[in-house]
Amino acid sequence: MTRFHICRVLGLAVALSPGMAVAEWRAMSGPEMARALTDVTLTYGSGQQIFYASGRTLYDSGRPSWGYWELRGDQYCSQWPPADGWACYDMERDEGTARLRFIGQSGDVTEADLAE
């Protein structure tokens, strides 16, 4: 058996083990997004973001960047000056964890955890 085949078998065994949790992503509504984002901090692999009830947001990955956020129907939207355009995203929540994900119009996905 080659190294490739051994890795595939081990990967399959780990994926099928009963202790592995499978993410159960569910689309969020506007009111759910409001509850999930207002006055909370999310952590990403590259930094953290604070969402204030005022509509301001601070992203910090070593260099603080202030922007704005709002909900438009069932989408989260953000603006980061000096740009004046808004980008909107669908959101999903993993039912088994405190993970959220933002899905852009092109299908790009960014996942975040609620900070403790």
Secondary structure as UniProt FT lines:
FT   HELIX           3..16
FT   TURN            18..19
FT   STRAND          25..27
FT   HELIX           30..37
FT   TURN            38..39
FT   STRAND          40..44
FT   TURN            45..46
FT   STRAND          47..51
FT   TURN            53..54
FT   STRAND          56..60
FT   STRAND          64..72
FT   TURN            73..74
FT   STRAND          75..79
FT   TURN            81..82
FT   STRAND          87..94
FT   TURN            95..96
FT   STRAND          99..103
FT   TURN            105..106
FT   STRAND          109..114
//
